[in-house]
Amino acid sequence: MHVLITGAGRGIGKGLADAYSSAGAEVTATARGAEPPARLDVADPASVADFAKRMDGRAIDLLICNAGIYPDKGQGLEEGFAPALWAETFAVNVTGVFLTIQALLPNLSLAQTPKIAIIGSQMGSNTRAPGGSYIYRASKSAVLNLGRNLAVDLKPRKIAVGIYHPGWVRTDMGGTTAEITTAEAVSGLMARFAELDLARTGCFETWDGRDHPL
């Protein structure tokens, strides 16, 4: 089993990479600052294209789109949310997911039961809108919509797509007061990915197995 993970330099991505490696899977753990062949900046189309060339001919059983940023955390409505942050966040959290999937479709098509897992967030759900974090929330809402539409188009190709809320995790992004550990998130997410199939494609689930409202 070959698992490819974006944004695997730290946090949930690194935890998933370590756990899959320990379980005996072949893991390609990518990060923006890594050295080739694992270097991948999902916000840079040239980097994505170069990476796809390096992956040419290699089957990918599970693609985990985990790379993401949250630069507007804690910003105020009056002075925050600069236009450049909108562009940067959507380039990573939305466009980067699409470009990665698009570029690696040939690799997924080489696998017997290919799967794509998109790490989303309950902050992108229309049912949870308490205000603030406008850029991050909008990007996670967009990637949820993207994932569900990709699930429709990729189902005839036998590629299953799931979108997942990883929980509020004690990472650099989640902060020290978050609810669960990285290990708990990783264990739950791996169980969800194992369950993903064409019958569940397009699902939006929590790390602990609950269907999340859209």
N, C-alpha and C positions, 0 to 999 in steps of 0.2 A: 504494500500500500504506500503510495506516494502522496504526502500531504504538503501543500505549499501554503505558506502563511505570510501575509504582508504585515508590516508594522510589528515585526517580531523582535525588535531590539530591547524591549522592556515590557513590563506590565503583563496584561493578559496574553498578548502575542508571544512573549518569551515563555510564559507559563505553559501555553499550548504546545509550543515547539519542544520544550523539555519533556512534557508529559507524553507526547506522541513518540518522541525518540526513545524514551524509557520503555514504551510499550512495543518497541520493535519496528515502528514504521520508518520509512525513508522520509526525511523531512528536509524541505528547502525553506529555510527561515530567512525572509528578506527584510531589509531595513534600508532607510534612505542613506545612512552613513556607512553601510557595510562595504566590504571589498567584493569585487566580482568573484564568483558568479552570483552571489546572493544580493548584490546591490540593486535596489529598485526604489526609485522615487516615483510614486504613483501619480503625482501631480505634474510630472514632466513627460510629455508624450514621447520624446526621444529616448528617455530612460526606459519606458515601458516597451517600446519597439525593440531596443537593444536587448532587453531582458528576454523578450519573447524569442529572439533569434538564438539566444544561448540555451533556451529550453526546447529548441526545435527537436521534434521526434520523441520527446519524453512524455509518457502518459502521466496525467495528474488525476488521481482518484478523488481528492478533496481539496478544493481551493477555498481557503479561509480569508476573506477580505476584512482584515482587522485594522489596517492603517487608518488613523483618524486623529484630528486635532480639535482642541476646544479653547481657542484663543480669546474668546469674549467672556470667559468665566468671571463673574463678579462685576462686570462693567455696568455703569449707570446709563439710564436712558438719555439723559441730557447731553452727556459728553462722550459716550462710548460708541462702539459698533461702527468703526470707521469703514468706509467702502473697501479699502484694501483687505480688511479682515474677512469681509464677505467673499471676496474673490478667492483669497487663500483657502478659506475653509471649504468652500464648495469644490475647489480644485482637488483637494485631498479627499474629502468625505463623500463626494458624489461623483464628480467626473473621474476621479482616480479609480473608484470602484468599477465604473463602466469600462474605462480603458483597459484595466487589468483583465476583466472578464472577456472582453472582446478580443484582446491579443492572445489569450490563452485558450480560446475555444478549440483550436486544433488539438491541443494537449488533452483537454477534457474529453474530446471525442475519441481519443485512443484508449480511454479507460472503459472497463466493463459496466460499472455502475457509478458514473461521475456525479459529484455533488459540489454545489457552491454554497458556502455558509457566509452570510453577510452579517457582520457585527453591527447592529443598529443600536437603538436605545429607546426606552420608554419615553424619553424626552421628545421623541419625534411623533408620539401618538397624539392624535387630535383629542383624545379623551383626557389627556393630562396637559393642561395649558395654564400653569399658575403664574405665568409672566416671567420676564427676564430671559437671559441667555438666548436672545433672538436668533443669532447666527447659527449657533450649534443646534438649537431646536429645529430650525428651518432645514438645515442640512440633513439631519437625521430623519425628518419627515420626508424629504425628497428621496433619500436612499431607500426608505421603506417602500415608497411608490415605485422606484426603479426596480427593486428586487421582485416585487409582485408582478410587474409587467414582464420582466425577464423570465420569470417562472412560466408564464403563458407561452412565450415564444420558444423557450428551450425545452418544454415538455415533449414536443414531437421528436426532438433530438435525444430524448432519454436522459436529459440532464436535470436533476432536481435542484431547486433553489430554496433555501430557507433564510429567514431574517430573524435575528436573535437579540433580545435584551440580555446583556451579560450580568445584570444585577448592578447594584451600587457597590463598587469594588474598591478596596483600600489599595489604590495605586496612586501614582503621581497625579493622574487626572481626577480620580475619585476623591482623593484626600484621606486624611487619617481617621475621620469620623464616619466613614462609609460603613455599610452594613455587613459585608461579607469579605472574606479573604480572597486573594487571587486563586489559591488552591481550590476553594469551594466553587468559584466561578468556572475554573478550568474543568473540574470534574463534571459539573452540571452541563456545561456546553458540549463536552465530548460525548456525553450520553445523548444529548439532543441531536448531534451530528450523526451519530450511529443510527438513530431512529429515522432520519430523513430519507424519504424515498419519493417516488413520483406521485404516490397517493397523498403525500403531505406537502408537495411542492407549493410554494407561495405562502407557507405558514409564517406567522409572526409569533414567536414563542419566547417565554422567559427562560433563563438559565435552569430553573428548577422544574420545567416541564409544563407550565401553564400557558394556554393560549392568551395572548395579550390583545386587548381591544385596539383597534386601529386608530 
